[in-house]
Amino acid sequence: RVPKEKPKAEAAPKPRQAPTDEAQMAAAAALARMELKPKAKLPSSQEAIKNQVRKELMAEAAASEKGLSAEEEDPPSPDQEGAAAPSVSGVYFICPLTGAVVRKDKKEKHIREAIRSYFSVDPVAASIMEIHTFNRDQERVRVGVETMAKYLDNIYLHPEEEKYRKIKLQNKVFQERISCLEGIHRFFQAIGFETKTLPVPGQGKKSKQTTEEYYVLKEEMLTKLEDLKDYKEQLLSSEPVRAQLDRQLCVFKPSPEAARFELPNDFYNLTAEEIKREQRLRTEAVEKASMLRTRAMREKEEQREMRKYNYTLVRVRFPDGYILQGTFYARESVSVLYSFVREALRDDWLPFELLGPGGLKLTDENLAFNECGLVPSALLTLAWDAAVMADIQASGEEQPASPLKPELLSRVQTLS
């Protein structure tokens, strides 16, 4: 969760006329200068910290017993009622099969429905997508797929051998490696197998024969052995269907609110199963407030903090005050952000640097956002290469008002 801001003193009445663009740009520039200055730490009381943590623990424990979160338990305060709207409405993904943009909590259901609907187009491909996508244990998928490939290889290499065209469903290997996988039975049906009940071979005629369930390859498939070979290759080479994170690219006018973030719960890696863990971490915070920590302890805490977030919302402020915003995985590398910014430029060849809080340059593009402390949100500043910009100005060529692409500027928004 984003920490609540301290209540501010009541502001003086605002004039009715809205500030001009020039005033907004001046305010944004002033804010940028302030952010580059080192901030002094506020004095804190260990006893106050302990009391606050205990209070939050007690509130969350009481809310958990009633099946409510701490936020639902407390009545809304005047500050909450007037709270700003979220910076983004949530985390969204793009389905690779339909191209639809769906919210995070609807992603799995949408992909499942998309694959199921694809059965009417290509049942073999759809069943293979099911196998690779709906089974979470990828090692089990690998073993099962390789075993199925051996079955198909035997048929392709020895089509005259009837024993290879029958697969006993109660076979131990089949049960342990294959039958447990979702989508597997639809795959066998799609490639030409049918279910049959057959007598168990090797029994005498006088004794009562027992029967077993088998997958038996249809006779007509013996004329389509090359198809079986292709199905095997598809099965081995396929990958899970993964939705792509939607960057939710936005461009905002210059605003003094650029450093203010209101994030929805989608950005936090806090599930119902992790509530107890969070409470334990807060309990440990009480102890840490009253003792010195070693370097190893600090590093362990930082690693734990890094795993707290799945996503991050990043804003990049340009020299003219305009702001580019996008959503990223917390574990993505900073190089992805550089590519994101470059794709938004009118002239993508212009060299630039990204500066973090305090003017720190992000020089190692291989580091992840969470390794740089840029989670769950961050405001960065873009700085052009001074030598290149001097050459451009010396050339006397007329430069566009904004370095961003016109199609992005056409849907510029106001940051509230």
C-alpha positions in Angstrom: 0.0 0.0 0.0 1.1 3.5 -0.6 1.6 5.3 2.7 -1.0 7.8 3.6 0.1 11.4 3.3 0.0 13.5 6.5 -2.9 15.9 6.7 -1.9 19.2 5.2 -2.9 22.6 6.5 -5.9 24.1 4.9 -4.9 25.9 1.7 -5.8 29.4 1.0 -8.9 29.8 -1.3 -7.9 29.4 -4.9 -8.7 32.0 -7.5 -11.5 31.0 -9.9 -9.3 31.3 -12.9 -7.2 28.1 -13.7 -3.4 28.5 -13.9 -2.0 29.1 -17.3 0.2 26.5 -19.1 3.2 28.8 -18.5 2.5 28.8 -14.7 2.1 25.0 -14.7 5.4 24.5 -16.5 7.1 26.9 -14.1 5.7 25.0 -11.1 6.9 21.7 -12.6 10.4 23.1 -13.1 10.5 24.3 -9.5 9.3 21.0 -8.3 12.1 19.2 -10.3 14.7 21.5 -8.7 13.3 20.7 -5.2 13.5 17.0 -5.9 17.2 17.2 -6.8 18.0 18.6 -3.3 18.8 16.2 -0.6 15.9 15.9 1.9 16.6 16.0 5.6 15.2 13.1 7.7 12.3 14.0 9.9 12.9 13.3 13.6 11.2 10.2 14.8 10.5 8.6 18.2 11.1 4.8 18.7 8.2 4.7 21.1 5.9 6.4 18.6 6.9 3.9 15.9 6.3 0.9 18.2 2.9 2.3 19.2 1.9 2.9 15.5 2.9 -0.6 14.5 1.1 -2.2 17.4 -2.0 -0.2 16.6 -1.9 -1.4 12.9 -1.3 -5.0 13.9 -4.3 -5.0 16.3 -6.5 -3.3 13.7 -5.6 -5.8 11.0 -6.0 -8.8 13.4 -9.4 -7.6 14.4 -10.5 -7.0 10.8 -9.2 -10.5 9.8 -11.4 -12.2 12.4 -14.4 -10.5 10.9 -13.4 -11.3 7.3 -12.7 -7.6 6.6 -9.6 -5.7 5.7 -8.4 -2.9 8.0 -9.5 -0.4 5.4 -13.0 -1.8 5.4 -13.1 -1.9 9.2 -12.4 1.8 9.7 -15.0 4.3 8.8 -13.9 6.6 6.0 -12.2 9.8 7.2 -12.7 13.2 5.6 -9.3 12.8 4.1 -10.2 9.5 2.5 -13.5 10.8 1.2 -11.6 13.5 -0.7 -8.7 11.3 -1.8 -7.4 11.6 -5.3 -8.4 9.1 -7.9 -6.0 6.3 -8.6 -3.1 7.1 -11.1 -4.3 4.0 -13.1 -7.4 2.0 -12.7 -5.5 -1.3 -12.4 -3.0 -3.6 -14.2 -4.1 -4.8 -17.6 -2.9 -7.4 -20.1 -3.3 -8.0 -23.8 -4.5 -11.5 -24.9 -2.3 -12.8 -27.7 -5.2 -14.8 -29.2 -7.9 -12.1 -29.3 -6.0 -8.9 -28.9 -8.4 -7.9 -26.1 -7.2 -5.8 -23.2 -8.4 -7.4 -19.9 -7.8 -6.6 -16.3 -5.4 -8.7 -14.3 -8.1 -10.6 -12.3 -9.9 -11.5 -15.6 -6.8 -12.6 -17.5 -6.8 -16.3 -16.8 -10.5 -16.7 -17.5 -10.3 -14.8 -20.8 -7.3 -16.9 -22.0 -9.1 -20.1 -21.1 -12.2 -19.0 -23.0 -10.2 -17.9 -26.0 -8.4 -21.3 -26.2 -11.6 -23.2 -25.8 -13.2 -21.2 -28.6 -10.2 -22.0 -30.9 -11.2 -25.7 -30.9 -13.7 -24.9 -33.7 -10.8 -23.6 -35.8 -8.0 -26.0 -35.0 -8.7 -28.6 -32.4 -5.1 -30.0 -32.4 -3.5 -26.6 -31.8 -6.1 -25.7 -29.2 -5.5 -28.9 -27.2 -1.7 -28.3 -27.4 -2.3 -24.8 -26.0 -4.4 -26.3 -23.2 -1.6 -28.7 -22.2 1.1 -26.1 -22.1 -0.9 -23.2 -20.6 -3.3 -24.7 -18.0 -0.8 -27.0 -16.3 1.3 -25.0 -13.9 4.1 -27.5 -13.3 6.2 -27.1 -16.3 8.5 -29.9 -15.4 5.6 -32.3 -15.3 4.4 -30.9 -18.7 7.9 -31.5 -20.2 7.9 -35.1 -19.0 4.4 -35.8 -20.2 5.0 -34.2 -23.6 8.2 -36.2 -24.2 6.4 -39.4 -23.3 3.6 -38.7 -25.7 6.1 -37.9 -28.4 7.6 -41.4 -27.9 4.1 -42.9 -28.5 3.8 -41.0 -31.7 7.3 -41.8 -32.8 6.7 -45.5 -32.4 3.5 -45.3 -34.6 5.4 -43.3 -37.2 8.4 -45.6 -37.3 6.4 -48.9 -37.0 3.0 -48.4 -38.5 2.6 -52.1 -39.2 2.9 -52.9 -35.5 -0.6 -52.9 -34.0 0.7 -52.8 -30.4 2.0 -49.3 -30.9 -1.4 -48.0 -32.1 -3.0 -48.9 -28.7 -2.4 -47.1 -25.4 -3.8 -48.7 -22.2 -5.3 -45.9 -20.1 -4.6 -47.7 -16.8 -0.9 -48.2 -17.7 1.2 -46.9 -14.9 3.4 -44.6 -17.0 0.3 -43.2 -18.8 -1.4 -42.5 -15.5 1.6 -40.9 -13.8 3.0 -38.9 -16.7 0.2 -38.2 -19.1 -3.3 -38.7 -17.8 -2.8 -36.1 -15.1 -2.3 -33.3 -17.5 -5.3 -31.0 -18.4 -6.1 -31.1 -22.1 -4.4 -34.4 -22.8 -7.5 -36.3 -23.6 -8.8 -33.7 -26.1 -5.3 -33.9 -27.8 -5.6 -37.6 -28.3 -9.1 -37.3 -29.7 -8.0 -34.4 -32.0 -5.1 -36.3 -33.6 -7.2 -39.4 -34.4 -7.4 -41.6 -31.4 -10.7 -43.1 -30.0 -11.6 -44.8 -26.8 -12.3 -48.5 -26.9 -12.9 -51.2 -24.4 -10.8 -54.3 -25.3 -10.1 -57.6 -23.7 -6.8 -58.0 -21.9 -4.5 -60.1 -24.1 -2.9 -63.4 -22.9 -6.0 -64.8 -21.2 -7.4 -68.2 -22.0 -10.8 -68.6 -23.7 -12.3 -70.6 -20.9 -11.5 -68.2 -18.2 -13.6 -65.1 -17.8 -12.0 -62.3 -19.7 -11.4 -58.9 -18.2 -11.4 -55.7 -20.3 -9.4 -52.5 -20.2 -9.9 -49.0 -21.6 -7.6 -48.1 -24.5 -6.8 -45.3 -26.8 -6.8 -46.8 -30.3 -5.6 -45.0 -33.4 -8.2 -44.9 -36.1 -7.4 -46.9 -39.3 -7.6 -43.9 -41.6 -4.8 -42.2 -39.7 -2.3 -44.8 -41.0 -2.6 -42.9 -44.3 -1.7 -39.6 -42.5 1.5 -40.5 -40.8 3.1 -37.3 -41.8 0.3 -35.4 -40.0 1.1 -37.4 -36.8 4.8 -36.4 -37.2 3.7 -32.7 -37.5 1.5 -33.0 -34.4 4.4 -34.4 -32.5 6.6 -31.5 -33.5 3.9 -29.0 -32.5 3.5 -30.6 -29.2 7.3 -30.5 -28.4 7.9 -26.9 -29.7 4.8 -25.1 -28.3 5.0 -22.6 -25.4 2.3 -21.5 -22.9 0.0 -18.8 -24.0 1.0 -15.8 -22.0 -0.8 -12.5 -22.0 1.4 -9.4 -22.5 1.5 -6.7 -19.9 -0.3 -3.6 -21.3 1.9 -0.6 -20.7 -1.1 1.8 -20.5 1.0 4.5 -22.1 -0.2 8.0 -21.1 1.1 11.5 -21.8 0.3 14.3 -19.3 0.7 18.0 -19.5 3.2 19.7 -17.2 2.0 19.3 -13.6 3.2 19.9 -10.1 1.4 16.6 -9.2 3.9 14.5 -11.1 5.4 13.0 -8.0 2.0 12.1 -6.5 1.0 8.5 -7.0 -2.3 6.7 -6.0 -1.9 3.1 -6.8 -4.6 0.3 -6.9 -4.1 -3.0 -5.1 -3.1 -4.7 -8.3 0.4 -3.2 -7.9 1.1 -5.0 -4.7 2.1 -8.6 -4.3 -0.1 -9.0 -1.2 -2.6 -11.9 -1.4 -4.9 -13.3 1.2 -2.3 -16.0 2.0 0.4 -13.3 2.7 -1.6 -11.3 5.2 -0.1 -13.3 8.1 3.4 -12.8 6.7 2.9 -9.1 6.5 1.8 -9.0 10.1 4.9 -10.9 11.1 7.1 -8.5 9.2 5.4 -5.6 11.0 6.1 -7.3 14.3 9.7 -7.6 13.4 9.7 -3.9 12.5 9.1 -3.1 16.2 12.2 -5.1 17.2 14.3 -3.5 14.5 13.4 0.0 15.6 15.2 -0.6 18.9 18.4 -2.4 17.8 21.3 -2.0 15.4 21.1 -4.0 12.2 24.1 -5.6 10.5 24.7 -5.2 6.8 23.5 -8.8 6.2 20.3 -8.0 8.0 19.7 -4.9 6.0 20.4 -6.8 2.7 17.9 -9.5 3.7 15.3 -6.9 4.5 15.9 -5.2 1.1 15.5 -8.5 -0.7 12.2 -9.1 1.1 11.0 -5.6 0.2 11.9 -6.2 -3.5 9.6 -9.2 -3.6 6.7 -7.2 -2.2 5.7 -5.7 -5.6 4.8 -7.3 -8.9 4.5 -4.1 -10.9 5.6 -0.5 -11.0 4.2 2.7 -12.4 6.9 4.9 -13.9 6.7 8.5 -15.0 9.4 10.2 -17.1 9.4 14.0 -17.1 10.8 15.7 -20.2 12.7 19.0 -20.1 9.5 20.8 -21.4 7.6 19.4 -18.4 5.5 16.9 -20.3 5.2 13.5 -18.6 5.3 10.0 -20.1 3.8 7.2 -18.0 3.8 3.4 -18.3 3.3 0.2 -16.3 6.1 -2.4 -16.0 6.9 -5.6 -14.2 8.9 -4.9 -11.1 11.5 -7.5 -12.2 11.9 -6.0 -15.7 15.2 -4.4 -16.5 15.7 -0.7 -16.9 16.6 -1.2 -20.5 12.9 -1.9 -21.2 12.1 1.6 -19.9 14.8 3.1 -22.2 13.1 1.3 -25.2 9.7 2.5 -24.0 10.8 6.1 -24.0 12.7 5.9 -27.3 9.6 4.5 -29.0 7.6 7.5 -27.9 10.1 10.0 -29.4 9.6 11.8 -32.7 13.3 11.3 -33.3 14.3 8.0 -31.7 18.0 8.5 -32.4 18.4 11.4 -29.9 20.6 10.2 -27.1 19.3 10.8 -23.5 19.8 9.8 -19.9 17.2 9.0 -17.2 17.8 10.5 -13.8 16.3 9.0 -10.6 15.4 10.7 -7.4 18.3 13.0 -6.3 19.6 13.3 -9.8 21.1 9.8 -9.8 21.8 8.5 -13.3 20.4 5.1 -14.3 23.5 3.9 -16.0 23.2 0.1 -15.5 20.3 -0.8 -17.8 20.5 -4.5 -16.8 19.3 -3.8 -13.3 15.7 -4.5 -12.6 13.3 -1.8 -11.3 13.0 -3.3 -7.9 16.8 -3.5 -7.7 17.0 0.2 -8.3 14.3 1.0 -5.8 11.9 2.1 -8.5 8.9 0.3 -7.1 6.0 0.5 -6.7 6.2 3.9 -8.5 8.8 6.3 -9.6 9.2 9.7 -11.2 12.3 10.0 -13.4 13.7 13.0 -15.3 14.9 12.8 -18.9 18.1 14.7 -19.8 19.3 15.1 -23.4 22.9 14.7 -24.4 24.2 18.3 -24.1 26.7 18.1 -27.0 24.1 16.7 -29.4 21.6 19.4 -28.4 24.2 22.1 -28.9 24.9 20.8 -32.4 21.2 20.8 -33.2 20.8 24.4 -32.0 23.9 25.5 -34.0 22.4 24.0 -37.2 19.7 26.6 -37.0 17.0 24.0 -38.0 13.5 24.7 -36.6 12.8 22.1 -33.9 9.3 20.8 -33.0 7.6 22.1 -29.9 7.7 18.7 -28.2 10.0 15.7 -28.8 7.1 13.3 -28.4 5.3 11.8 -31.4 2.3 13.8 -32.6 -0.1 10.9 -32.2 0.8 10.8 -28.5 0.4 14.5 -28.0 -3.0 14.3 -29.7 -4.4 12.5 -26.7 -2.5 14.3 -23.9 -4.2 14.4 -20.6 -4.2 16.5 -17.5 -2.7 14.9 -14.4 -5.1 15.4 -11.5 
